[in-house]
Amino acid sequence: MSHQILTEITASVSELKRNPMGTVAAGEGFPVAILNRNAPAFYCVPASAYEALMDRIEDLELNAIANARINQAVIKVKLDDL
């Protein structure tokens, strides 16, 4: 059975157990696919890459909300009324 691997760097579960920080460092800031019996089991993602991914997802969600509201009527208010 073939599997799509979405990274350029891979490591085995054994390599990850032997040297976790070295495995992360091997990705040079990018995710590392962790393989179990030559199939991807999970992706080891550095904290900075994960934070950037979460920021991007949040931006996409906010853009979707803004796009959904783009044709709504504008309601003018005064700060004193709030």
Backbone as a chain_set.jsonl record, in Angstrom:
{"seq": "MSHQILTEITASVSELKRNPMGTVAAGEGFPVAILNRNAPAFYCVPASAYEALMDRIEDLELNAIANARINQAVIKVKLDDL", "coords": {"N": [[0.841, -1.177, 0.0], [0.588, 2.208, -0.847], [1.637, 5.403, 0.442], [1.037, 8.837, 0.924], [3.5, 11.151, 1.606], [3.984, 14.08, 3.236], [6.228, 15.662, 3.623], [9.718, 16.562, 3.297], [11.6, 15.36, 4.821], [12.076, 12.394, 6.626], [11.756, 10.125, 9.404], [12.282, 7.269, 11.453], [10.221, 5.688, 13.981], [11.884, 4.543, 15.847], [14.239, 6.058, 15.532], [13.27, 8.52, 16.416], [12.709, 7.91, 19.118], [15.289, 7.368, 20.016], [16.688, 9.811, 19.652], [15.104, 12.441, 20.174], [15.217, 15.347, 19.988], [17.191, 15.677, 18.093], [15.959, 14.547, 15.904], [13.883, 16.357, 15.428], [15.468, 18.583, 14.856], [16.624, 17.752, 12.486], [14.785, 18.356, 10.57], [15.155, 20.999, 10.094], [13.541, 23.217, 10.881], [11.225, 22.607, 9.565], [8.382, 20.351, 9.264], [8.722, 16.865, 10.221], [8.195, 13.698, 8.946], [7.149, 10.962, 10.741], [7.792, 7.639, 10.587], [6.256, 4.449, 10.785], [6.903, 1.234, 10.296], [7.445, 1.873, 7.622], [5.299, 3.469, 6.914], [3.611, 6.573, 7.185], [3.173, 7.638, 10.482], [2.776, 9.844, 12.104], [3.263, 13.431, 12.141], [6.035, 15.282, 13.093], [6.172, 18.355, 14.294], [7.872, 21.398, 14.489], [7.683, 23.839, 17.158], [7.559, 26.569, 16.327], [6.7, 26.352, 13.664], [4.232, 25.151, 14.054], [2.893, 27.152, 15.48], [2.816, 29.152, 13.502], [1.197, 27.858, 11.641], [-1.224, 27.649, 13.085], [-1.805, 30.389, 13.368], [-2.24, 31.017, 10.686], [-4.502, 29.446, 10.111], [-6.353, 30.674, 11.818], [-6.452, 33.225, 10.616], [-7.605, 32.514, 8.141], [-10.118, 31.618, 8.999], [-11.167, 34.012, 10.09], [-11.219, 35.566, 7.778], [-13.156, 34.175, 6.325], [-15.425, 34.693, 7.891], [-15.558, 37.491, 7.593], [-15.972, 37.639, 4.814], [-18.482, 36.431, 4.648], [-20.012, 38.35, 5.812], [-19.882, 40.538, 4.185], [-21.861, 41.721, 2.537], [-23.732, 42.646, 4.263], [-25.95, 45.0, 5.798], [-24.839, 48.274, 6.752], [-24.586, 49.505, 9.996], [-24.77, 52.434, 11.597], [-23.317, 53.755, 14.502], [-22.88, 55.694, 17.496], [-20.154, 56.34, 19.642], [-20.845, 57.273, 22.153], [-23.355, 56.249, 22.494], [-22.945, 53.657, 23.056]], "CA": [[0.0, 0.0, 0.0], [1.391, 3.426, -0.909], [1.217, 6.473, 1.34], [1.548, 10.152, 0.59], [4.279, 11.756, 2.681], [3.902, 15.505, 2.961], [7.452, 16.346, 4.047], [10.931, 16.11, 2.61], [12.411, 14.631, 5.795], [11.387, 11.338, 7.356], [12.528, 9.416, 10.42], [11.529, 6.145, 12.013], [9.852, 5.813, 15.391], [13.094, 4.197, 16.605], [15.118, 7.231, 15.519], [12.656, 9.528, 17.273], [12.919, 7.494, 20.505], [16.722, 7.442, 20.299], [17.165, 11.189, 19.694], [13.949, 13.265, 19.806], [15.568, 16.703, 19.567], [17.949, 15.536, 16.844], [14.976, 14.279, 14.853], [13.248, 17.65, 15.133], [16.494, 19.436, 14.245], [16.882, 17.265, 11.122], [13.83, 19.004, 9.682], [15.608, 22.381, 9.898], [12.419, 24.13, 11.017], [10.061, 22.077, 8.853], [7.9, 19.092, 9.851], [9.378, 15.596, 9.911], [7.249, 12.579, 8.959], [7.618, 9.841, 11.543], [7.304, 6.428, 9.938], [6.162, 3.192, 11.507], [6.857, 0.201, 9.26], [7.481, 2.581, 6.336], [4.068, 4.223, 6.677], [3.593, 7.727, 8.093], [2.372, 7.482, 11.69], [2.423, 11.212, 12.484], [4.234, 14.447, 11.745], [6.69, 15.981, 14.186], [6.185, 19.736, 13.816], [8.492, 22.32, 15.446], [6.743, 24.778, 17.772], [7.399, 27.78, 15.508], [5.901, 25.997, 12.49], [2.869, 24.91, 14.534], [2.316, 28.46, 15.79], [2.531, 29.805, 12.22], [0.052, 27.144, 11.075], [-2.416, 28.049, 13.832], [-2.085, 31.775, 12.977], [-2.793, 30.989, 9.321], [-5.867, 28.915, 10.21], [-7.168, 31.73, 12.412], [-6.652, 34.237, 9.575], [-8.56, 31.986, 7.168], [-11.444, 31.619, 9.628], [-11.625, 35.394, 10.172], [-11.546, 35.989, 6.411], [-14.437, 33.554, 5.967], [-16.462, 35.458, 8.581], [-15.646, 38.794, 6.924], [-16.592, 37.435, 3.493], [-19.9, 36.128, 4.847], [-20.693, 39.571, 6.259], [-19.53, 41.64, 3.29], [-23.04, 42.358, 1.959], [-24.676, 43.038, 5.306], [-26.192, 46.444, 5.915], [-23.989, 48.977, 7.718], [-25.34, 50.147, 11.049], [-23.936, 53.482, 12.194], [-23.533, 53.996, 15.927], [-22.001, 56.662, 18.118], [-19.504, 55.758, 20.813], [-21.577, 57.662, 23.364], [-24.543, 55.392, 22.587], [-22.549, 52.326, 23.519]], "C": [[0.887, 1.242, 0.0], [0.78, 4.503, -0.022], [1.814, 7.776, 0.852], [2.268, 10.713, 1.808], [4.429, 13.229, 2.338], [5.09, 16.309, 3.48], [8.623, 15.835, 3.219], [11.809, 15.255, 3.514], [11.541, 13.592, 6.495], [12.331, 10.739, 8.389], [11.649, 8.281, 10.931], [11.173, 6.443, 13.465], [11.073, 5.51, 16.258], [14.064, 5.358, 16.672], [14.582, 8.322, 16.431], [12.871, 9.189, 18.746], [14.375, 7.686, 20.923], [17.181, 8.883, 20.498], [16.044, 12.138, 19.276], [14.324, 14.652, 19.29], [16.394, 16.69, 18.277], [17.022, 15.289, 15.662], [14.276, 15.565, 14.444], [14.236, 18.554, 14.401], [16.779, 19.029, 12.801], [15.95, 17.92, 10.112], [14.181, 20.452, 9.38], [14.443, 23.365, 9.899], [11.15, 23.675, 10.322], [9.613, 20.779, 9.512], [8.7, 17.88, 9.376], [8.311, 14.505, 9.986], [7.877, 11.439, 9.756], [6.948, 8.585, 10.995], [7.296, 5.245, 10.898], [5.927, 2.117, 10.454], [6.665, 0.82, 7.864], [6.175, 3.263, 5.951], [4.057, 5.402, 7.642], [2.642, 7.498, 9.268], [1.889, 8.845, 12.181], [3.514, 12.143, 11.989], [4.741, 15.153, 12.995], [6.914, 17.415, 13.698], [6.844, 20.627, 14.871], [7.48, 23.35, 15.946], [6.515, 26.008, 16.902], [6.546, 27.508, 14.267], [4.449, 25.762, 12.894], [2.176, 26.231, 14.837], [1.953, 29.207, 14.512], [1.313, 29.17, 11.556], [-1.244, 27.562, 11.765], [-2.804, 29.494, 13.511], [-2.74, 31.828, 11.598], [-4.233, 30.48, 9.327], [-6.799, 29.974, 10.787], [-7.461, 32.831, 11.39], [-7.682, 33.777, 8.546], [-9.981, 31.981, 7.728], [-12.004, 33.035, 9.715], [-11.986, 35.945, 8.797], [-12.885, 35.407, 5.96], [-15.595, 34.292, 6.629], [-16.661, 36.809, 7.905], [-16.318, 38.666, 5.561], [-18.084, 37.15, 3.61], [-20.688, 37.386, 5.206], [-20.537, 40.74, 5.281], [-20.741, 42.388, 2.738], [-24.09, 42.745, 3.0], [-24.81, 44.561, 5.354], [-25.278, 47.037, 6.997], [-24.888, 49.672, 8.727], [-24.413, 51.153, 11.713], [-24.327, 53.671, 13.641], [-22.547, 55.057, 16.397], [-21.398, 56.013, 19.352], [-20.244, 56.095, 22.096], [-22.816, 56.794, 23.564], [-24.207, 53.999, 23.113], [-22.373, 52.377, 25.005]], "O": [[1.843, 1.316, 0.773], [-0.425, 4.516, 0.23], [2.965, 7.815, 0.416], [1.715, 10.747, 2.907], [4.941, 13.579, 1.275], [4.964, 17.504, 3.746], [8.529, 14.815, 2.537], [12.664, 14.511, 3.032], [10.416, 13.878, 6.903], [13.552, 10.835, 8.262], [10.423, 8.339, 10.843], [11.748, 7.333, 14.092], [11.273, 6.15, 17.291], [14.648, 5.629, 17.721], [15.348, 8.976, 17.139], [13.182, 10.074, 19.543], [14.658, 8.114, 22.043], [17.969, 9.162, 21.4], [16.03, 12.599, 18.134], [13.806, 15.089, 18.262], [16.29, 17.61, 17.465], [17.272, 15.764, 14.555], [14.097, 15.832, 13.256], [13.871, 19.217, 13.43], [17.137, 19.874, 11.98], [16.285, 18.028, 8.932], [13.572, 21.069, 8.506], [14.358, 24.239, 9.036], [10.102, 24.302, 10.478], [10.387, 20.166, 10.247], [9.27, 17.874, 8.285], [7.601, 14.402, 10.986], [8.996, 11.012, 9.474], [5.723, 8.479, 10.945], [8.206, 5.07, 11.708], [4.884, 2.091, 9.801], [5.854, 0.364, 7.059], [5.971, 3.598, 4.785], [4.45, 5.253, 8.799], [1.462, 7.204, 9.078], [0.747, 8.991, 12.617], [4.549, 11.706, 11.486], [3.956, 15.567, 13.848], [7.731, 17.662, 12.812], [6.424, 20.618, 16.028], [6.532, 23.691, 15.238], [5.375, 26.447, 16.756], [5.75, 28.359, 13.869], [3.534, 26.133, 12.159], [1.008, 26.415, 14.494], [0.894, 29.831, 14.442], [0.489, 29.873, 10.971], [-2.251, 27.802, 11.099], [-3.99, 29.803, 13.393], [-3.679, 32.592, 11.376], [-5.086, 31.024, 8.626], [-7.915, 30.151, 10.297], [-8.589, 33.316, 11.307], [-8.535, 34.559, 8.126], [-10.934, 32.301, 7.017], [-13.186, 33.248, 9.444], [-12.947, 36.702, 8.662], [-13.659, 36.084, 5.284], [-16.635, 34.499, 6.003], [-17.794, 37.228, 7.669], [-17.145, 39.501, 5.198], [-18.866, 37.582, 2.763], [-21.886, 37.475, 4.936], [-21.031, 41.834, 5.556], [-20.648, 43.591, 2.494], [-25.207, 43.126, 2.65], [-23.891, 45.296, 4.994], [-24.986, 46.399, 8.009], [-25.843, 50.35, 8.351], [-23.403, 50.784, 12.313], [-25.51, 53.741, 13.976], [-21.512, 55.284, 15.771], [-22.058, 55.225, 20.03], [-20.27, 55.291, 23.027], [-23.276, 56.627, 24.694], [-25.086, 53.262, 23.559], [-22.039, 51.366, 25.622]]}, "num_chains": 1, "name": "protein.A"}
